[in-house]
Amino acid sequence: MDDKSMNPSLKLLLDTAEEMILERGCRATTLQDIADRSGLTKGAIYHYVKSKDELFALILQSGMQNTNRLFYESVSRAVGEDAGLQGPLSALSGRMQHMSSTETASSLIFIYLLSQKDKPAVADILKRYQETAIQNSAEWIKVGQEHGVIPAHVDAEKAARLLSIFKNGLQVQQIVSPDAAEMSEEDIFRFMKNALS
């Protein structure tokens, strides 16, 4: 799904689902509730997804696409300004800090799906989500290497896996230990910069 395939009904579906997840949580949010609030018929919802878990996967996918878009926009600005890694890394660290918050549907969905991983369909969703996240991160690292701001010796695949572990850990920490000190955007930026040096 890319921005071109995001028609008004699908956007309404995703926005309504995210809103309800933040209000009620993942378990208590049903497709019928989403249909009632959005004004979409269940048939319209089933045009896009077969289940609530698939809908949640679409929300995660949409979030990753947004992060990807923000990264490439920041790269374009950085190249024009000859700013190096600062802008793109700031965009990613800000997005990572936002996504790790318990006030985002993405974190709640991620934790919910982890709790359902014994279901084959959910295990497949999680696997695809993880693979896409690693693939995107590896591409970002390669772009940084092409522009000379990330050393060529950095193994893009391994670094991408480490960044994914870090992001997932941030999400889990905020859910499991909400009273723990939250990592600031600057903390995340420094970690990522060190990992890519």
C-alpha positions as CSV (number, residue, x, y, z in Angstrom):
1,M,0.0,0.0,0.0
2,D,1.4,3.4,-1.0
3,D,0.0,6.9,-0.8
4,K,-1.5,6.4,-4.3
5,S,-3.6,3.4,-3.1
6,M,-4.8,5.4,0.0
7,N,-8.3,6.3,-1.1
8,P,-10.6,8.2,1.3
9,S,-12.4,5.1,2.5
10,L,-9.2,3.3,3.4
11,K,-7.8,6.4,5.1
12,L,-11.1,6.7,7.1
13,L,-10.8,3.0,8.1
14,L,-7.2,3.4,9.3
15,D,-7.8,6.7,11.1
16,T,-10.9,5.4,12.8
17,A,-9.2,2.1,13.9
18,E,-6.2,4.0,15.3
19,E,-8.5,6.4,17.2
20,M,-10.4,3.5,18.7
21,I,-7.3,1.6,19.6
22,L,-6.0,4.6,21.5
23,E,-9.4,4.9,23.3
24,R,-10.2,1.2,24.0
25,G,-7.0,-0.8,23.3
26,C,-6.5,-3.5,20.7
27,R,-8.5,-6.3,22.2
28,A,-11.6,-4.2,22.9
29,T,-11.7,-2.7,19.4
30,T,-13.8,-4.7,17.0
31,L,-14.4,-4.4,13.3
32,Q,-18.1,-3.8,14.0
33,D,-17.2,-0.9,16.3
34,I,-15.0,0.6,13.6
35,A,-17.8,0.2,11.1
36,D,-20.3,1.9,13.4
37,R,-18.0,4.8,14.1
38,S,-16.6,5.3,10.6
39,G,-19.9,4.9,8.8
40,L,-18.4,2.2,6.6
41,T,-20.2,-1.0,6.1
42,K,-18.5,-4.2,7.2
43,G,-18.6,-5.2,3.6
44,A,-16.5,-2.1,2.8
45,I,-14.1,-3.0,5.6
46,Y,-13.8,-6.6,4.3
47,H,-12.9,-5.2,0.9
48,Y,-9.6,-4.1,2.4
49,V,-9.0,-6.7,5.1
50,K,-10.2,-10.2,6.2
51,S,-9.7,-9.7,9.9
52,K,-8.9,-7.2,12.6
53,D,-5.3,-8.5,12.7
54,E,-4.9,-7.7,8.9
55,L,-6.3,-4.2,9.6
56,F,-3.7,-3.8,12.4
57,A,-1.0,-4.9,9.9
58,L,-2.2,-2.2,7.5
59,I,-1.8,0.4,10.2
60,L,1.7,-0.7,10.9
61,Q,2.5,-0.7,7.2
62,S,1.1,2.8,6.8
63,G,3.4,3.9,9.7
64,M,6.4,2.4,8.1
65,Q,5.6,4.1,4.8
66,N,5.3,7.4,6.6
67,T,8.7,6.9,8.3
68,N,10.2,6.0,4.9
69,R,8.7,9.1,3.3
70,L,10.1,11.3,6.1
71,F,13.5,9.8,5.7
72,Y,13.7,10.4,2.0
73,E,12.4,13.9,2.3
74,S,15.1,14.7,4.9
75,V,17.7,13.1,2.7
76,S,16.6,15.4,-0.2
77,R,16.9,18.4,2.1
78,A,20.2,17.3,3.5
79,V,21.8,16.8,0.1
80,G,20.6,20.2,-1.0
81,E,22.1,21.8,2.1
82,D,25.2,19.4,2.3
83,A,24.1,18.7,5.9
84,G,25.3,15.1,6.0
85,L,23.6,12.6,8.3
86,Q,22.2,15.1,10.8
87,G,18.8,15.7,9.1
88,P,17.9,12.2,8.1
89,L,19.0,10.8,11.4
90,S,17.0,13.4,13.3
91,A,14.0,12.5,11.3
92,L,14.4,8.8,12.1
93,S,15.2,9.4,15.8
94,G,12.1,11.6,16.1
95,R,10.0,9.1,14.4
96,M,11.4,6.2,16.5
97,Q,10.8,8.2,19.8
98,H,7.2,8.9,18.7
99,M,6.6,5.3,17.7
100,S,7.8,4.0,21.0
101,S,5.3,6.0,22.9
102,T,2.4,4.3,24.5
103,E,0.2,7.0,23.1
104,T,0.6,5.7,19.5
105,A,-1.5,3.0,18.0
106,S,1.5,1.4,16.4
107,S,3.1,0.5,19.7
108,L,-0.1,-0.9,21.1
109,I,-0.7,-2.9,17.9
110,F,2.9,-4.3,18.0
111,I,2.5,-5.5,21.5
112,Y,-0.9,-6.9,20.9
113,L,0.3,-8.8,17.8
114,L,3.2,-10.2,19.8
115,S,0.7,-11.6,22.3
116,Q,-1.1,-13.3,19.4
117,K,2.0,-14.7,17.7
118,D,0.9,-18.3,18.3
119,K,-1.7,-17.7,15.5
120,P,-0.1,-18.5,12.1
121,A,-1.6,-15.5,10.4
122,V,-0.3,-13.2,13.1
123,A,3.1,-14.8,13.1
124,D,3.2,-14.1,9.3
125,I,2.2,-10.4,9.8
126,L,4.9,-10.0,12.4
127,K,7.5,-11.7,10.2
128,R,6.6,-9.4,7.2
129,Y,6.6,-6.3,9.5
130,Q,10.1,-7.2,10.8
131,E,11.5,-8.0,7.4
132,T,10.2,-4.8,5.9
133,A,11.5,-2.7,8.8
134,I,15.0,-4.3,8.4
135,Q,14.9,-3.9,4.6
136,N,13.9,-0.2,4.9
137,S,16.7,0.4,7.5
138,A,19.3,-1.3,5.4
139,E,18.3,0.9,2.4
140,W,18.6,4.0,4.6
141,I,22.1,2.9,5.7
142,K,23.1,2.3,2.0
143,V,21.8,5.8,1.1
144,G,24.0,7.2,3.9
145,Q,26.9,5.2,2.6
146,E,26.3,6.5,-1.0
147,H,26.4,10.0,0.3
148,G,29.6,9.4,2.3
149,V,28.0,10.1,5.7
150,I,28.0,6.5,6.9
151,P,31.3,4.6,6.6
152,A,31.4,2.0,3.9
153,H,32.6,-0.6,6.4
154,V,29.3,-0.6,8.2
155,D,27.4,-3.8,7.4
156,A,24.0,-2.4,6.4
157,E,22.1,-5.6,7.1
158,K,23.6,-6.1,10.6
159,A,23.2,-2.5,11.5
160,A,19.6,-2.6,10.3
161,R,18.9,-5.6,12.5
162,L,20.4,-3.9,15.5
163,L,18.3,-0.7,14.9
164,S,15.2,-2.9,14.6
165,I,16.0,-4.6,17.9
166,F,16.5,-1.2,19.5
167,K,13.2,0.1,18.1
168,N,11.3,-3.0,19.2
169,G,12.9,-2.8,22.7
170,L,11.8,0.9,23.0
171,Q,8.2,-0.2,22.2
172,V,8.3,-3.0,24.7
173,Q,9.9,-0.9,27.4
174,Q,7.2,1.8,27.3
175,I,4.4,-0.8,27.6
176,V,6.0,-3.0,30.2
177,S,7.7,-0.3,32.3
178,P,5.7,2.9,31.7
179,D,7.4,4.6,34.7
180,A,10.9,4.0,33.4
181,A,12.7,7.1,32.1
182,E,11.7,7.7,28.5
183,M,14.5,7.9,26.0
184,S,14.6,11.4,24.5
185,E,14.9,12.0,20.8
186,E,18.4,13.2,21.5
187,D,19.3,9.9,23.3
188,I,18.0,7.9,20.3
189,F,19.8,10.2,17.9
190,R,23.2,9.6,19.7
191,F,22.6,5.9,19.9
192,M,21.9,5.7,16.2
193,K,24.8,7.9,15.3
194,N,27.2,5.8,17.3
195,A,25.8,2.6,15.9
196,L,26.4,3.9,12.3
197,S,29.9,5.3,12.9
